[in-house]
């Protein structure tokens, strides 16, 4: 199976791209969804968090206190690194399990922290969804009803989007209209140049990062 990593920065529009790919019958694995599943009540992931951080990460009903955890880890980079080290092996294993069950030549893995956790080494190519940091901030504040400081902390916790552009195989510019974004995805999927797997491949990105 040929694996494409779909990433970007927070609030750059990865979900928009993923939804469009799914509408084209391209299988997409949502790493964020898996991240929630691995910390469900009585899970190994939740046990690890409680053991490492303490009972403050738990709600009284045995579920993860996401709000408290989020506030702490985004304010303390060391805690965020600990969190990633504990949970990402579980997330990676589940992604591989789901890939192994698919009867398809191509799979897209939607992973916001793909570069941050080194998962770019596990895929065949990477698509980065781009919007400027100013647009990210505006979208995040509006979408999540966050104060500017909290939104900026979340953006700063990720690798700057400009660096991801330089590393990407292909870049999807999501600053304009939906139709413009969809057109770029269609170009990636419909290019006449194909790799040995018979999968779409473009000779140049639809949006130049430099």
C-alpha positions in Angstrom: 0.0 0.0 0.0 1.2 3.5 -0.9 0.9 5.9 2.1 0.4 9.6 1.9 0.9 11.7 5.0 -1.5 14.7 5.1 -0.4 17.4 7.5 0.0 21.1 8.0 -0.4 23.5 10.9 -3.4 23.7 13.3 -6.3 25.3 11.6 -4.7 25.3 8.1 -7.5 23.2 6.7 -6.5 19.5 6.8 -10.0 18.4 7.6 -11.3 20.2 4.5 -8.8 18.3 2.4 -9.4 15.0 4.1 -13.2 15.3 3.6 -12.7 16.0 -0.1 -10.4 13.0 -0.5 -13.0 10.8 1.2 -15.6 12.1 -1.2 -13.4 10.8 -4.0 -13.4 7.4 -2.3 -9.8 7.7 -1.1 -9.4 6.0 2.3 -8.3 8.4 5.0 -7.1 7.4 8.5 -7.7 10.2 11.1 -4.8 10.2 13.6 -6.7 12.6 15.8 -9.6 10.2 16.1 -7.2 7.4 17.0 -5.5 9.6 19.5 -8.9 10.0 21.3 -9.6 6.2 21.1 -6.3 5.3 22.7 -7.2 7.2 25.9 -10.7 6.0 26.3 -11.7 4.8 29.8 -9.8 1.7 30.9 -7.4 2.0 28.0 -3.6 1.4 28.1 -3.1 5.0 27.0 -5.2 6.5 29.8 -3.5 4.3 32.4 -0.1 5.6 31.2 -1.3 9.2 31.5 -2.6 8.7 35.0 0.5 6.9 36.1 2.9 9.6 34.7 1.0 12.8 35.4 -1.3 11.9 38.4 -5.0 11.8 39.1 -5.5 15.4 38.0 -5.8 14.2 34.4 -8.9 12.2 35.3 -12.5 13.2 35.5 -14.6 11.7 38.3 -16.3 9.4 35.8 -13.1 7.8 34.8 -12.6 9.7 31.5 -9.7 11.9 30.5 -9.9 15.5 31.6 -8.9 16.9 28.2 -9.4 20.5 29.2 -7.0 20.3 32.1 -4.5 18.3 30.2 -4.6 20.6 27.2 -4.0 23.7 29.3 -1.0 22.2 31.1 0.8 20.6 28.1 0.5 23.6 25.8 1.9 25.8 28.5 4.7 23.4 29.4 6.6 22.0 26.4 8.3 19.3 28.5 4.9 17.9 29.4 3.8 17.9 25.8 6.9 16.0 24.9 6.1 13.4 27.6 2.6 13.1 26.4 3.7 12.5 22.8 6.3 9.9 23.9 3.7 8.0 25.8 0.8 8.0 23.3 2.3 8.1 19.9 3.6 4.5 19.8 0.0 3.4 20.5 -1.3 5.7 17.8 1.3 4.5 15.3 0.5 0.8 16.0 -3.3 1.4 15.4 -2.6 3.3 12.2 -0.5 0.4 10.9 -3.2 -2.1 12.0 -5.9 -0.2 10.1 -3.7 0.1 7.0 -3.1 -3.7 7.0 -6.9 -4.3 6.9 -7.5 -2.1 3.9 -8.0 -3.5 0.4 -6.8 -0.4 -1.4 -3.6 0.7 -3.2 -3.6 4.1 -1.6 -4.2 5.4 1.9 -4.0 8.9 3.3 -3.0 9.4 6.9 -4.3 12.7 8.3 -1.8 13.6 11.1 -1.4 17.1 12.4 1.9 16.4 14.2 3.4 14.2 11.4 6.7 16.0 11.3 6.9 16.7 15.0 6.7 13.0 15.8 8.8 11.7 12.9 6.0 9.9 11.1 7.1 11.4 7.8 9.6 8.6 7.7 6.7 6.1 7.7 4.9 7.4 4.6 5.8 7.5 0.9 5.1 11.2 0.4 3.8 14.1 2.4 1.2 16.7 1.5 1.2 19.9 3.5 -1.9 22.0 3.8 -0.9 25.7 4.0 -2.3 28.9 5.4 -0.3 31.7 6.9 0.2 31.9 10.7 -2.0 34.9 10.9 -4.8 33.0 9.2 -4.2 30.0 11.5 -4.6 32.3 14.5 -7.8 33.9 13.3 -9.4 30.5 12.3 -8.4 28.9 15.6 -9.8 31.7 17.7 -13.0 31.7 15.8 -13.4 27.9 15.5 -12.6 27.0 19.1 -13.6 30.2 20.8 -10.0 30.5 22.2 -8.4 33.7 23.6 -5.6 34.9 21.4 -2.9 33.8 23.9 -4.3 30.2 24.1 -4.5 30.0 20.3 -1.0 31.3 19.9 0.3 28.7 22.4 -1.2 25.9 20.4 0.3 27.3 17.1 3.7 27.8 18.8 3.7 24.2 20.1 4.0 23.0 16.5 6.8 23.3 14.0 6.3 26.5 12.1 4.3 26.1 8.9 7.1 27.6 6.8 9.4 24.8 7.8 6.8 22.2 6.8 6.5 23.8 3.4 10.2 23.3 2.8 10.0 19.6 3.7 6.7 18.8 1.9 6.6 16.7 -1.3 3.5 18.7 -2.3 1.8 21.8 -0.9 -2.0 22.6 -1.0 -2.6 26.3 -0.6 -5.8 26.6 1.5 -5.9 30.4 1.8 -8.5 30.9 -1.0 -11.8 29.5 -1.9 -12.9 25.9 -1.5 -13.0 25.5 -5.2 -9.4 26.6 -5.5 -8.4 24.1 -2.8 -10.3 21.3 -4.5 -8.7 22.1 -7.8 -5.2 21.6 -6.4 -6.3 18.2 -4.9 -7.7 17.2 -8.2 -4.4 18.0 -9.9 -2.6 15.8 -7.5 -5.0 12.9 -8.1 -5.4 13.3 -11.8 -1.8 13.8 -13.0 -0.8 11.7 -16.0 2.6 11.0 -14.4 2.3 7.9 -12.3 4.6 5.9 -10.0 5.2 2.1 -10.3 2.2 1.6 -8.0 -0.1 3.2 -10.5 -0.9 6.0 -8.2 -1.2 9.8 -8.9 2.0 11.8 -8.9 2.7 15.3 -10.0 6.0 16.6 -11.4 5.6 19.9 -9.5 3.5 21.0 -6.6 0.4 23.1 -7.3 1.7 25.7 -5.0 5.4 26.7 -4.7 6.6 26.9 -1.2 9.5 29.2 -2.1 
